[in-house]
Amino acid sequence: MDAELKAFNALLSADRKSNDELTELQRVAITAFVLAGRSYREAARAFGCSPGAVQTTVRRFRTARSFASTPRKGRPEKLSEEEKQAVARSAVAKNPPTYRELSGQLEGRVSLQTLKRVVKKARLAKEGE
């Protein structure tokens, strides 16, 4: 590998720690490297990542035509944005209901702790305005 390519790869991967996610710029460079005829192993060695990461990056480009990160999976939220706003509005009303009453209005789908968290977040957001 020539010196310019090594210097370029060093700049791209300078602040990347082991097992860190590839940046979008790194994904573009890796894909261009492979599409130019280089092997996955060569690309992995050049960019300091695993051949599997190279393969995933190229596959993502070929199927989705995208270099963006995929959204992370996680537990779905119990309350929609509209429900959160309704809880926050009722909590700051003149005569606010108790958390148990709020939970009853939501048919007991959420815990008291979740309601407290929503109200606290709404109050912090209001103070920050």
Secondary structure in CASP SS format (residue, H / E / C, confidence):
PFRMAT SS
TARGET T0000
AUTHOR 0000-0000-0000
METHOD secondary structure of the structure
MODEL  1
M C 1.00
D C 1.00
A H 1.00
E H 1.00
L H 1.00
K H 1.00
A H 1.00
F H 1.00
N H 1.00
A H 1.00
L H 1.00
L H 1.00
S C 1.00
A C 1.00
D C 1.00
R C 1.00
K C 1.00
S C 1.00
N C 1.00
D C 1.00
E C 1.00
L C 1.00
T C 1.00
E H 1.00
L H 1.00
Q H 1.00
R H 1.00
V H 1.00
A H 1.00
I H 1.00
T H 1.00
A H 1.00
F H 1.00
V H 1.00
L H 1.00
A C 1.00
G C 1.00
R C 1.00
S C 1.00
Y H 1.00
R H 1.00
E H 1.00
A H 1.00
A H 1.00
R H 1.00
A H 1.00
F H 1.00
G C 1.00
C C 1.00
S C 1.00
P H 1.00
G H 1.00
A H 1.00
V H 1.00
Q H 1.00
T H 1.00
T H 1.00
V H 1.00
R H 1.00
R H 1.00
F H 1.00
R H 1.00
T H 1.00
A H 1.00
R C 1.00
S C 1.00
F C 1.00
A C 1.00
S C 1.00
T C 1.00
P C 1.00
R C 1.00
K C 1.00
G C 1.00
R C 1.00
P C 1.00
E C 1.00
K C 1.00
L C 1.00
S C 1.00
E H 1.00
E H 1.00
E H 1.00
K H 1.00
Q H 1.00
A H 1.00
V H 1.00
A H 1.00
R H 1.00
S H 1.00
A H 1.00
V C 1.00
A C 1.00
K C 1.00
N C 1.00
P C 1.00
P C 1.00
T C 1.00
Y H 1.00
R H 1.00
E H 1.00
L H 1.00
S H 1.00
G H 1.00
Q H 1.00
L C 1.00
E C 1.00
G C 1.00
R C 1.00
V C 1.00
S C 1.00
L H 1.00
Q H 1.00
T H 1.00
L H 1.00
K H 1.00
R H 1.00
V H 1.00
V H 1.00
K H 1.00
K H 1.00
A H 1.00
R H 1.00
L H 1.00
A H 1.00
K H 1.00
E H 1.00
G H 1.00
E C 1.00
END
